[in-house]
Amino acid sequence: MRAEDFFGFAKRQAQIRAEMEQDIADIREEYKGRSKTALGLALMPFGRELGDMKRLYGEGLDVQSQGESFFKLFQARFVPNGLYLLD
């Protein structure tokens, strides 16, 4: 993975996060006056995805140095006993 590829990946992750946060704000506005259950069900997929992103990458790959971000990505994606061919 070249630095340019990684930068594009980190930028796209930040964009996805921002889009989901905007979707959450839109849902909260749309569901005003509805039950908390309905709101919770509407927000559930976004909360799960944002939680997974935060668990994997912390606050984002673009808030750390390039080396720290690469390391965070590798920690999140590599699993024990996996086969990885690196050049």
Helices and strands as residue ranges (DSSP letters): H 3-30, H 36-57, G 61-63, H 66-77
